[in-house]
């Protein structure tokens, strides 16, 4: 084996964070691609240029392409500047926050649950200014809500606390 290939196939090069992340993403994209093939189509859809499978299939191919690109161009952790320290406390905090958001959607509805989710996420990431916390969460959530419900005519559940009254 030449000197180049012995340097190329070292543990540091093959098991870098870039390449491990790309492999995980590639596996997720392949599973997603398999699931897109299971999307039912209406009779006659095979002749249509755009079906329920079109965008998920395109998204699958783009994800696979990006994962393969990262596999090829991935650098060792020392060269890429990857953060070797990992904040497990923040990760667990965000996992709990996402679970609470899923539960909160049912009871509080989209606008309140998403607004509080964004505020809490920004707070966990270190933002303490109330003006930024409120200004970066609720106005965007309201704009997105109005765009979905009024512009695209998509129904979003208002939440159990608003349906009781």
ZAMARGU-4260 file (C-alpha; in steps of 0.2 Angstrom, whole numbers, plus 5000, padded with zeros to 4 digits):
<rodrens>
0) 5000/5000/5000 | 5007/5017/4995 | 5010/5031/5007 | 4995/5041/5000 | 4982/5027/5003
5) 4989/5023/5020 | 4986/5041/5025 | 4969/5041/5017 | 4962/5026/5026 | 4967/5030/5043
10) 4955/5030/5058 | 4955/5049/5059 | 4951/5051/5041 | 4937/5038/5040 | 4928/5041/5056
15) 4928/5060/5056 | 4912/5068/5062 | 4908/5074/5044 | 4909/5056/5037 | 4899/5048/5051
20) 4886/5062/5050 | 4885/5059/5031 | 4883/5041/5033 | 4868/5043/5046 | 4860/5056/5034
25) 4863/5044/5019 | 4854/5030/5029 | 4840/5042/5033 | 4838/5047/5015 | 4838/5029/5009
30) 4824/5025/5022 | 4814/5040/5017 | 4816/5036/4999 | 4809/5018/5002 | 4794/5026/5011
35) 4791/5038/4997 | 4789/5022/4985 | 4775/5017/4997 | 4764/5033/4995 | 4748/5028/4987
40) 4743/5035/4970 | 4726/5038/4963 | 4721/5029/4947 | 4728/5038/4932 | 4741/5047/4942
45) 4755/5037/4932 | 4752/5049/4917 | 4753/5065/4927 | 4769/5075/4928 | 4767/5080/4946
50) 4760/5067/4959 | 4761/5065/4978 | 4777/5056/4976 | 4786/5069/4965 | 4793/5081/4979
55) 4797/5067/4991 | 4807/5058/4977 | 4816/5074/4972 | 4820/5077/4991 | 4827/5060/4992
60) 4838/5061/4978 | 4845/5079/4984 | 4848/5072/5001 | 4857/5056/4994 | 4868/5068/4983
65) 4872/5079/4997 | 4876/5065/5009 | 4888/5057/4996 | 4896/5074/4992 | 4900/5076/5011
70) 4906/5058/5012 | 4918/5062/4998 | 4924/5079/5004 | 4923/5076/5023 | 4939/5081/5032
75) 4947/5074/5048 | 4941/5083/5064 | 4957/5092/5066 | 4956/5100/5049 | 4938/5104/5049
80) 4938/5113/5065 | 4924/5102/5072 | 4920/5105/5090 | 4926/5090/5100 | 4917/5095/5116
85) 4898/5092/5116 | 4885/5100/5126 | 4874/5085/5132 | 4864/5096/5144 | 4859/5107/5130
90) 4854/5092/5119 | 4844/5084/5132 | 4836/5101/5135 | 4831/5103/5117 | 4824/5085/5116
95) 4813/5088/5131 | 4808/5105/5123 | 4803/5096/5107 | 4793/5083/5117 | 4784/5097/5126
100) 4781/5106/5110 | 4772/5090/5103 | 4761/5089/5118 | 4758/5108/5118 | 4752/5108/5100
105) 4737/5098/5105 | 4732/5109/5120 | 4738/5126/5115 | 4737/5126/5097 | 4750/5131/5083
110) 4752/5149/5087 | 4755/5148/5106 | 4764/5132/5106 | 4776/5137/5092 | 4779/5154/5099
115) 4783/5147/5116 | 4794/5134/5108 | 4804/5147/5099 | 4806/5158/5114 | 4812/5144/5125
120) 4824/5138/5112 | 4831/5155/5110 | 4833/5157/5129 | 4842/5140/5130 | 4854/5146/5116
125) 4858/5161/5127 | 4847/5175/5121 | 4841/5185/5136 | 4834/5201/5129 | 4815/5201/5130
130) 4813/5212/5115 | 4822/5199/5104 | 4814/5184/5112 | 4796/5190/5109 | 4801/5199/5092
135) 4809/5184/5085 | 4796/5172/5089 | 4778/5177/5089 | 4778/5189/5074 | 4785/5176/5063
140) 4774/5163/5070 | 4758/5174/5067 | 4764/5178/5049 | 4767/5159/5045 | 4750/5155/5053
145) 4741/5168/5042 | 4751/5162/5027 | 4746/5144/5030 | 4728/5147/5035 | 4723/5162/5024
150) 4735/5161/5009 | 4736/5142/5007 | 4719/5137/5015 | 4727/5124/5027 | 4718/5120/5042
155) 4728/5121/5058 | 4720/5115/5074 | 4717/5129/5086 | 4721/5119/5102 | 4709/5111/5115
160) 4709/5126/5126 | 4701/5137/5113 | 4689/5124/5107 | 4682/5121/5125 | 4676/5139/5126
</rodrens>
